């Protein structure tokens, strides 16, 4: 269907008069009209995410209503003659609550029991609720850390994990087959159930179960910011109930607000998003700063270095400290076996695989996106998942939840910091311990944004160019292996030998250099970006300050970036 045909459809029933008026307004702006209708939003790495507005390429009550109608058809065909249940949560974003209520109405209109949170709640609690209520599916309305003009629709399977193949493809087909005219918006109130404390209480208990290792009162001074998001609903209570009474919340960012007025981006990966928290922590002489993204699945951590200056941990460093601590605790208790496993993604630090080898546990690598780690847990019931994460500040402790969880991760980070403080040490000491044990690592993500239809074409061309003409060397270092996850092939550049990769097909290209550095490229599954992931390593020298060693590794990354990232 052409753009003109799509636009004409949206100018008549079943689309309401307000929607039609907005489409007419867009007709006066051809570029915006084209971007709103040139394609249909589809499921990416983290579900469906896009700009809010009218059109097939936008988040609105019709595109999400179509999603919910298609999923209803899928669920009724997949689970015939069953009491089908769907759980819905939403975050602080503008329209999240109204869109969640619209989706709930569509499900109940189709005879499906819908459990809708009364108020905004963290995404990991939705994952927990799906399993706890034994529902067949879950939905959360969120655009994670994207800018205010975005929203999204993430779908969860009965195991509490995000959709993965083949179910994601089956649901996508069911949605594509559903015309807008088929959406049933008039819900059945008797099938709608509002939930809050009946899930909050067991979820908080599960967080304490997987992340709390000591029960005594803590002296750790913690500054916390929810960055206007959902974690304010539960995390302060979780910390205080665990004994962290010296907790200080950034009041300017405590109120949920989809406009995120105090930050450029509500993303704890960005130092700017944590600046108010660090300022407060400086005044209070606090020990640690924690910040979560709007739907509370990503965690930012800022700690003191050896000179008491603030040090921003990146996602790989957070993952390294948490994983090492969990493995050490299991080992000390005598419970660690070869039936345990840890996991990370192909674009994250190689340090995690070294940990698995050192502790004689299994290591599993996945594609980018936490849904793949959730899938590993589901596929290996004979194994016990300890913890795992990805470079983008997402981590999961244990298997009570099947998605990254900033609340359990945040509690664990406080436990580690408190334990170290009692011993006269800090998380920074523990990070350096990891580097001394496994080697020094440094990573960096470089993203290039390309908006709209033309932007997608530019990103596709960049990927094609790297595939067609892969570099023979980068920064004067020879390329020894190229892994193409779109063709599932690993090429040994030296020998010419090709071996298969045991991953689902994905548009990822990874380049491994002779001295161990790794560079990966992939288009984002949730944003109009192409991402370059850099990981470099070197032997750790305990006689040289980490700042100096880190600067050398950063210089190496600079060299790589200048050579291969388009300017």
C-alpha positions as CSV (number, residue, x, y, z in Angstrom):
1,X,0.0,0.0,0.0
2,X,1.4,3.4,-1.0
3,X,1.8,6.3,1.4
4,X,-1.1,8.1,-0.2
5,X,-3.4,5.1,0.2
6,X,-2.4,4.8,3.8
7,X,-3.1,8.5,4.4
8,X,-6.5,8.3,2.7
9,X,-7.5,5.4,5.0
10,X,-6.6,7.4,8.1
11,X,-8.9,10.2,6.8
12,X,-12.0,8.1,7.3
13,X,-13.6,5.6,9.7
14,X,-12.6,3.8,11.9
15,X,-10.2,6.6,12.7
16,X,-11.8,9.2,14.9
17,X,-12.2,12.9,14.0
18,X,-9.3,14.0,16.1
19,X,-6.9,11.6,14.4
20,X,-8.2,12.6,11.0
21,X,-7.6,16.3,11.8
22,X,-4.0,15.6,12.8
23,X,-3.4,13.7,9.6
24,X,-4.8,16.7,7.6
25,X,-2.4,18.9,9.5
26,X,0.5,16.6,8.6
27,X,-0.5,16.8,4.9
28,X,0.8,20.4,5.0
29,X,4.3,19.0,6.0
30,X,5.2,16.4,3.4
31,X,8.5,15.3,5.0
32,X,6.7,14.6,8.4
33,X,3.8,12.9,6.6
34,X,6.1,10.6,4.7
35,X,8.0,9.6,7.9
36,X,4.7,9.0,9.7
37,X,3.4,6.6,7.0
38,X,6.2,5.2,4.9
39,X,6.4,2.0,7.0
40,X,4.7,0.2,9.8
41,X,6.3,0.0,13.2
42,X,7.7,-3.5,13.8
43,X,9.2,-5.3,16.7
44,X,12.9,-4.6,17.2
45,X,15.4,-5.5,19.9
46,X,13.3,-4.2,22.8
47,X,9.8,-4.6,21.3
48,X,8.0,-1.8,19.4
49,X,9.2,1.7,20.0
50,X,8.7,5.0,18.2
51,X,7.6,8.6,18.1
52,X,4.1,9.3,19.5
53,X,1.7,10.7,16.9
54,X,-0.6,9.7,14.1
55,X,0.4,7.3,11.3
56,X,1.4,3.7,10.8
57,X,5.0,4.5,11.8
58,X,4.0,6.1,15.1
59,X,2.8,5.1,18.6
60,X,-0.9,5.8,18.9
61,X,-4.1,4.1,20.1
62,X,-4.6,2.6,16.6
63,X,-1.2,1.1,16.1
64,X,-1.2,-0.3,19.7
65,X,-4.8,-1.3,19.4
66,X,-3.9,-3.3,16.3
67,X,-1.0,-4.9,18.2
68,X,-3.4,-5.9,21.0
69,X,-6.0,-7.2,18.6
70,X,-3.5,-9.2,16.7
71,X,-2.0,-10.6,19.9
72,X,-5.6,-11.5,21.1
73,X,-6.1,-13.5,18.0
74,X,-2.7,-15.2,18.5
75,X,-3.4,-16.1,22.1
76,X,-6.9,-17.5,21.4
77,X,-5.5,-19.7,18.7
78,X,-2.5,-20.8,20.7
79,X,-4.4,-21.4,24.0
80,X,-7.8,-22.7,22.9
81,X,-10.4,-23.4,25.6
82,X,-8.2,-21.8,28.3
83,X,-8.7,-19.0,30.7
84,X,-6.3,-16.6,29.0
85,X,-4.6,-13.9,31.1
86,X,-2.6,-10.9,30.1
87,X,-0.8,-8.5,32.5
88,X,-0.3,-4.8,31.6
89,X,2.0,-2.3,33.2
90,X,3.0,1.2,32.2
91,X,5.7,3.8,33.0
92,X,5.8,7.5,33.5
93,X,5.7,8.6,29.9
94,X,3.1,10.9,28.5
95,X,0.1,8.9,27.4
96,X,1.5,5.6,28.8
97,X,-1.5,5.2,31.2
98,X,-4.2,6.0,28.6
99,X,-2.5,3.8,26.0
100,X,-2.3,1.0,28.6
101,X,-6.0,1.4,29.4
102,X,-6.8,1.3,25.7
103,X,-4.8,-1.9,25.2
104,X,-6.5,-3.5,28.3
105,X,-9.9,-2.7,26.7
106,X,-9.0,-4.4,23.5
107,X,-7.9,-7.6,25.3
108,X,-11.0,-7.7,27.5
109,X,-13.2,-7.0,24.4
110,X,-11.7,-10.2,23.0
111,X,-12.7,-12.2,26.1
112,X,-9.2,-12.2,27.7
113,X,-8.8,-11.6,31.4
114,X,-6.6,-8.5,31.8
115,X,-4.6,-7.6,34.9
116,X,-3.7,-3.9,34.8
117,X,-1.5,-2.2,37.4
118,X,-3.4,0.7,39.0
119,X,-0.4,3.0,38.8
120,X,2.9,3.1,37.0
121,X,5.3,0.3,37.9
122,X,8.9,-0.9,36.9
123,X,9.2,-3.1,33.8
124,X,10.9,-5.9,35.8
125,X,7.9,-6.1,38.1
126,X,5.8,-6.8,35.0
127,X,8.1,-9.7,34.0
128,X,7.7,-11.0,37.6
129,X,3.9,-10.6,37.5
130,X,3.5,-12.6,34.3
131,X,5.1,-15.6,36.0
132,X,3.5,-15.0,39.4
133,X,0.0,-14.8,37.9
134,X,0.7,-17.6,35.4
135,X,-0.4,-15.4,32.6
136,X,0.1,-16.2,28.9
137,X,1.5,-12.8,28.1
138,X,2.5,-9.4,29.4
139,X,2.6,-5.9,28.0
140,X,4.5,-2.9,29.2
141,X,4.0,0.6,27.8
142,X,7.5,2.2,27.9
143,X,10.2,3.6,25.7
144,X,12.9,2.9,28.2
145,X,15.5,5.7,28.1
146,X,14.5,7.3,24.8
147,X,13.6,11.0,24.6
148,X,10.2,12.3,25.8
149,X,8.6,12.2,22.4
150,X,8.9,8.4,22.3
151,X,6.8,5.6,23.7
152,X,6.8,1.9,23.2
153,X,5.1,-1.5,23.6
154,X,7.0,-4.4,24.9
155,X,5.5,-7.9,24.8
156,X,6.4,-10.7,27.2
157,X,5.8,-14.5,26.9
158,X,4.4,-16.8,29.6
159,X,7.9,-17.4,30.9
160,X,8.2,-13.7,31.8
161,X,10.8,-13.0,29.1
162,X,10.5,-10.7,26.1
163,X,9.3,-12.2,22.8
164,X,11.9,-14.3,20.9
165,X,11.7,-16.4,17.8
166,X,9.6,-18.0,16.6
167,X,6.9,-16.5,18.8
168,X,7.8,-12.9,17.9
169,X,7.4,-13.7,14.2
170,X,4.1,-15.5,14.8
171,X,2.7,-12.6,16.7
172,X,4.1,-10.1,14.1
173,X,2.2,-12.0,11.4
174,X,-1.0,-12.0,13.5
175,X,-0.7,-8.2,13.9
176,X,0.0,-7.7,10.2
177,X,-3.1,-9.7,9.2
178,X,-5.2,-7.6,11.5
179,X,-6.9,-4.6,9.8
180,X,-7.5,-1.4,11.8
181,X,-11.2,-2.0,11.2
182,X,-11.0,-5.2,13.2
183,X,-9.9,-3.6,16.4
184,X,-12.3,-4.1,19.3
185,X,-12.0,-1.1,21.5
186,X,-15.1,-1.6,23.6
187,X,-13.9,-3.6,26.6
188,X,-15.7,-5.8,29.1
189,X,-15.2,-4.3,32.6
190,X,-15.9,-7.7,34.2
191,X,-12.7,-9.1,32.7
192,X,-10.5,-6.2,33.9
193,X,-8.7,-6.6,37.2
194,X,-6.6,-3.8,38.8
195,X,-3.5,-4.9,40.7
196,X,-0.9,-3.3,42.9
197,X,0.1,-4.6,46.4
198,X,-0.7,-8.2,45.6
199,X,2.2,-8.1,43.2
200,X,4.3,-5.4,44.9
201,X,4.8,-7.5,48.1
202,X,6.0,-10.8,46.5
203,X,8.1,-8.9,44.0
204,X,9.9,-7.0,46.8
205,X,10.4,-10.3,48.5
206,X,11.9,-11.8,45.4
207,X,14.3,-8.8,45.1
208,X,15.5,-9.3,48.6
209,X,15.8,-13.0,48.1
210,X,18.2,-12.7,45.1
211,X,20.2,-9.6,46.1
212,X,20.3,-9.3,49.9
213,X,23.2,-11.1,51.6
214,X,23.2,-9.6,55.0
215,X,20.5,-8.5,57.4
216,X,22.2,-6.1,59.7
217,X,21.7,-2.3,59.7
218,X,23.8,-0.6,57.1
219,X,26.0,2.5,57.4
220,X,26.4,3.1,53.7
221,X,25.3,6.6,52.5
222,X,23.3,6.2,49.3
223,X,22.1,8.9,46.9
224,X,19.4,7.7,44.6
225,X,17.6,9.2,41.6
226,X,14.7,7.6,39.6
227,X,15.2,10.3,36.9
228,X,11.5,11.0,37.0
229,X,10.7,7.3,36.5
230,X,8.9,4.3,38.0
231,X,11.5,3.1,40.4
232,X,10.4,5.7,43.0
233,X,7.3,3.5,43.6
234,X,9.3,0.6,45.1
235,X,13.1,1.1,45.3
236,X,13.3,3.5,48.3
237,X,11.2,1.1,50.4
238,X,13.3,-1.9,49.2
239,X,16.5,-0.2,50.3
240,X,15.1,1.0,53.7
241,X,13.6,-2.4,54.5
242,X,17.0,-3.9,53.8
243,X,18.6,-1.6,56.4
244,X,19.8,1.3,54.2
245,X,18.4,4.1,56.3
246,X,21.1,6.6,55.2
247,X,19.2,7.0,51.9
248,X,18.9,10.3,50.1
249,X,16.6,10.8,47.2
250,X,17.1,13.5,44.6
251,X,13.9,15.5,45.2
252,X,14.1,17.4,41.9
253,X,13.8,14.1,40.0
254,X,11.6,12.1,42.4
255,X,8.3,13.0,40.8
256,X,7.4,10.8,37.8
257,X,7.3,13.1,34.7
258,X,7.2,12.0,31.1
259,X,8.8,15.3,30.0
260,X,11.9,14.6,32.1
261,X,12.4,18.3,32.8
262,X,15.8,18.2,34.6
263,X,17.8,16.1,32.1
264,X,18.6,16.1,28.4
265,X,18.0,12.4,28.2
266,X,16.6,10.1,31.0
267,X,19.4,7.6,30.4
268,X,21.7,6.6,33.3
269,X,24.3,5.7,30.7
270,X,24.8,9.5,30.3
271,X,26.8,11.3,33.0
272,X,24.5,14.4,32.6
273,X,21.5,12.4,33.7
274,X,23.2,11.6,37.0
275,X,24.7,15.1,37.6
276,X,22.1,16.3,40.1
277,X,22.6,13.1,42.1
278,X,26.4,13.5,42.1
279,X,26.0,17.1,43.2
280,X,23.9,16.0,46.1
281,X,26.3,13.1,46.9
282,X,29.2,15.5,47.0
283,X,27.4,17.8,49.5
284,X,26.5,14.8,51.7
285,X,29.8,13.1,51.3
286,X,27.9,10.0,50.3
287,X,29.5,6.6,49.4
288,X,27.6,5.7,46.2
289,X,25.1,7.2,43.6
290,X,22.5,5.1,42.0
291,X,20.2,6.1,39.1
292,X,17.6,4.2,37.1
293,X,16.0,4.9,33.7
294,X,12.3,5.6,33.5
295,X,11.1,2.0,33.5
296,X,13.7,0.9,36.0
297,X,15.5,-1.9,34.1
298,X,18.8,0.0,33.6
299,X,21.0,1.1,36.5
300,X,23.7,3.7,36.6
301,X,26.4,3.5,39.4
302,X,28.8,6.2,40.5
303,X,31.4,5.4,43.1
304,X,34.5,6.9,44.8
305,X,37.9,6.2,43.4
306,X,41.0,5.8,45.5
307,X,41.3,9.6,45.8
308,X,37.6,9.9,46.8
309,X,36.8,11.5,43.4
310,X,33.6,10.4,41.7
311,X,34.1,7.6,39.2
312,X,31.3,6.6,36.7
313,X,31.1,2.9,36.1
314,X,30.2,1.9,32.6
315,X,27.8,-1.0,32.0
316,X,30.6,-3.5,31.5
317,X,32.3,-2.5,34.8
318,X,29.0,-2.7,36.7
319,X,28.5,-6.2,35.3
320,X,32.0,-7.3,36.1
321,X,31.8,-6.2,39.8
322,X,28.3,-7.7,40.3
323,X,29.2,-11.0,38.7
324,X,32.5,-11.4,40.5
325,X,30.8,-10.8,43.8
326,X,28.0,-13.3,43.1
327,X,30.5,-16.0,42.0
328,X,32.7,-15.4,45.0
329,X,29.7,-15.6,47.4
330,X,28.6,-18.9,45.8
331,X,32.1,-20.3,46.1
332,X,32.5,-19.3,49.7
333,X,29.3,-21.0,50.6
334,X,30.5,-24.2,48.9
335,X,27.5,-24.1,46.5
336,X,29.2,-23.3,43.2
337,X,29.2,-26.1,40.7
338,X,29.7,-26.6,36.9
339,X,25.9,-26.6,36.6
340,X,25.8,-22.8,37.3
341,X,26.1,-20.3,34.4
342,X,26.6,-16.7,33.8
343,X,25.8,-14.8,30.5
344,X,26.4,-11.7,28.5
345,X,26.1,-10.5,24.9
346,X,28.4,-10.6,21.9
347,X,29.0,-6.8,22.1
348,X,29.8,-6.8,25.8
349,X,33.2,-7.2,27.6
350,X,35.1,-10.4,27.1
351,X,35.9,-10.2,30.8
352,X,32.8,-12.1,31.8
353,X,33.9,-15.2,29.9
354,X,37.3,-15.1,31.7
355,X,35.3,-15.1,35.0
356,X,33.4,-18.2,34.0
357,X,36.6,-20.0,33.2
358,X,38.3,-19.0,36.5
359,X,35.3,-20.2,38.6
360,X,34.6,-23.3,36.4
361,X,31.0,-22.3,35.7
362,X,29.4,-22.3,32.3
363,X,29.5,-19.2,30.1
364,X,26.8,-18.4,27.6
365,X,26.9,-15.6,25.0
366,X,23.8,-14.1,23.3
367,X,22.8,-11.5,20.8
368,X,22.2,-8.0,22.0
369,X,18.9,-7.6,23.9
370,X,18.0,-9.0,27.2
371,X,15.3,-11.2,25.8
372,X,18.1,-13.6,24.7
373,X,19.4,-14.0,28.2
374,X,15.8,-14.7,29.4
375,X,15.6,-17.3,26.6
376,X,18.8,-19.0,27.9
377,X,17.3,-19.3,31.4
378,X,14.1,-20.8,29.9
379,X,16.0,-23.2,27.6
380,X,18.3,-24.6,30.3
381,X,16.2,-25.6,33.3
382,X,19.0,-28.1,34.2
383,X,21.3,-25.2,34.9
384,X,21.2,-22.5,37.6
385,X,21.5,-18.9,36.4
386,X,23.7,-16.8,38.7
387,X,23.6,-13.5,37.0
388,X,24.3,-11.8,33.7
389,X,24.0,-8.6,31.8
390,X,25.0,-6.4,28.9
391,X,27.0,-3.3,28.2
392,X,24.0,-1.1,28.1
393,X,23.6,-1.0,31.9
394,X,21.2,-3.9,32.2
395,X,21.8,-6.7,34.7
396,X,19.7,-9.6,36.2
397,X,20.4,-11.4,39.5
398,X,18.9,-14.9,39.7
399,X,15.9,-16.1,37.7
400,X,12.9,-14.8,39.6
401,X,12.6,-12.1,36.9
402,X,13.4,-12.7,33.2
403,X,14.4,-9.3,32.2
404,X,17.1,-6.8,33.4
405,X,16.2,-5.4,36.8
406,X,17.6,-2.2,38.2
407,X,16.0,-2.8,41.6
408,X,17.6,-6.1,42.4
409,X,20.8,-4.9,40.8
410,X,20.7,-1.6,42.8
411,X,20.2,-3.5,46.0
412,X,23.1,-5.9,45.2
413,X,25.3,-2.9,44.4
414,X,24.6,-1.5,47.8
415,X,25.3,-4.8,49.4
416,X,28.7,-5.0,47.7
417,X,29.5,-1.4,48.6
418,X,28.5,-2.0,52.2
419,X,30.5,-5.2,52.5
420,X,33.6,-3.5,51.1
421,X,33.2,-0.5,53.4
422,X,33.1,-2.7,56.5
423,X,36.4,-4.1,55.3
424,X,37.9,-0.6,54.7
425,X,37.6,-1.0,51.0
426,X,35.3,0.1,48.2
427,X,33.7,-1.0,44.9
428,X,36.6,0.7,43.2
429,X,39.0,-1.6,45.0
430,X,36.9,-4.6,43.8
431,X,37.0,-3.3,40.2
432,X,40.8,-3.1,40.3
433,X,40.9,-6.6,41.8
434,X,39.0,-7.9,38.7
435,X,41.5,-6.2,36.4
436,X,44.4,-7.6,38.3
437,X,42.9,-11.1,38.1
438,X,41.6,-11.0,34.5
439,X,43.4,-8.2,32.8
440,X,42.5,-4.5,32.3
441,X,39.6,-3.8,30.0
442,X,38.0,-0.7,28.7
443,X,34.9,-0.3,26.5
444,X,33.2,2.5,24.6
445,X,30.0,2.8,22.6
446,X,29.8,5.3,19.8
447,X,26.4,5.9,18.2
448,X,25.6,7.8,15.0
449,X,22.0,9.0,14.7
450,X,20.3,9.0,11.3
451,X,16.6,10.0,11.4
452,X,13.8,9.0,9.1
453,X,13.6,6.9,6.0
454,X,16.8,8.3,4.5
455,X,18.6,7.7,7.7
456,X,17.7,4.0,7.6
457,X,19.1,3.8,4.1
458,X,22.3,5.4,5.2
459,X,22.7,3.0,8.1
460,X,22.0,0.0,5.8
461,X,24.6,1.3,3.4
462,X,27.2,1.7,6.1
463,X,26.6,-2.0,7.2
464,X,26.8,-3.1,3.6
465,X,30.1,-1.2,3.0
466,X,31.8,-2.8,6.0
467,X,30.6,-6.3,4.9
468,X,31.8,-5.8,1.3
469,X,35.1,-4.2,2.3
470,X,36.1,-5.2,5.8
471,X,39.3,-3.6,7.1
472,X,42.5,-5.7,7.0
473,X,43.9,-3.7,10.0
474,X,42.7,-1.1,12.4
475,X,45.1,1.3,14.2
476,X,48.0,-0.7,12.7
477,X,46.8,-3.9,14.3
478,X,45.9,-6.8,12.0
479,X,42.4,-8.1,11.9
480,X,42.4,-11.9,12.5
481,X,38.7,-12.8,12.6
482,X,35.4,-11.4,11.3
483,X,32.1,-12.6,12.7
484,X,29.0,-11.9,10.6
485,X,25.9,-12.7,12.6
486,X,23.7,-12.0,9.5
487,X,25.2,-14.9,7.6
488,X,26.1,-16.9,10.8
489,X,29.7,-17.2,9.7
490,X,33.1,-16.6,11.4
491,X,36.0,-16.0,9.0
492,X,39.5,-16.7,10.2
493,X,41.3,-14.0,8.1
494,X,44.7,-15.7,8.5
495,X,43.7,-19.2,7.4
496,X,40.6,-18.4,5.4
497,X,38.7,-21.0,7.4
498,X,35.0,-20.4,7.8
499,X,33.1,-21.8,10.8
500,X,29.4,-21.4,11.7
501,X,28.1,-19.2,14.4
502,X,25.4,-20.7,16.6
503,X,23.2,-17.6,17.0
504,X,19.9,-16.6,15.4
505,X,20.5,-14.3,12.4
506,X,21.1,-10.7,13.4
507,X,22.5,-7.7,11.6
508,X,25.7,-7.6,13.6
509,X,29.3,-7.5,12.4
510,X,32.2,-8.2,14.8
511,X,35.9,-7.6,14.1
512,X,38.6,-9.2,16.3
513,X,42.1,-7.9,16.2
514,X,45.3,-9.8,16.8
515,X,46.0,-8.5,20.3
516,X,42.4,-9.2,21.5
517,X,40.6,-5.9,20.9
518,X,37.0,-6.3,19.6
519,X,34.9,-4.0,17.5
520,X,31.2,-4.6,16.8
521,X,28.7,-2.8,14.5
522,X,25.0,-3.0,14.6
523,X,21.9,-0.9,13.8
524,X,19.9,-0.2,16.9
525,X,16.7,-2.2,17.2
526,X,14.9,0.6,19.1
527,X,16.4,3.9,17.8
528,X,17.5,5.4,14.4
529,X,21.2,4.7,15.1
530,X,24.1,2.7,14.0
531,X,26.2,1.6,17.0
532,X,29.9,0.9,17.2
533,X,31.1,-1.1,20.2
534,X,34.8,-1.0,21.1
535,X,36.5,-3.2,23.7
536,X,40.3,-3.1,24.3
537,X,42.4,-4.8,26.8
538,X,46.0,-4.9,28.3
539,X,47.8,-6.6,31.2
540,X,47.0,-4.8,34.5
541,X,50.0,-3.2,36.2
542,X,49.4,-2.8,40.0
543,X,52.3,-0.4,40.3
544,X,50.7,2.1,37.9
545,X,47.7,4.2,38.7
546,X,44.5,3.0,37.1
547,X,43.9,6.5,35.7
548,X,47.1,6.3,33.7
549,X,46.3,2.8,32.4
550,X,42.7,3.8,31.6
551,X,44.0,6.8,29.7
552,X,46.2,4.6,27.6
553,X,43.3,2.3,26.8
554,X,41.1,5.3,26.0
555,X,43.8,6.5,23.6
556,X,43.7,3.2,21.8
557,X,39.9,3.4,21.4
558,X,40.3,7.0,20.1
559,X,42.6,5.6,17.4
560,X,40.1,3.0,16.4
561,X,37.2,5.4,16.4
562,X,39.0,8.0,14.3
563,X,39.9,5.3,11.7
564,X,36.5,3.5,11.2
565,X,33.6,5.6,12.5
566,X,32.3,7.9,9.8
567,X,32.6,11.5,10.7
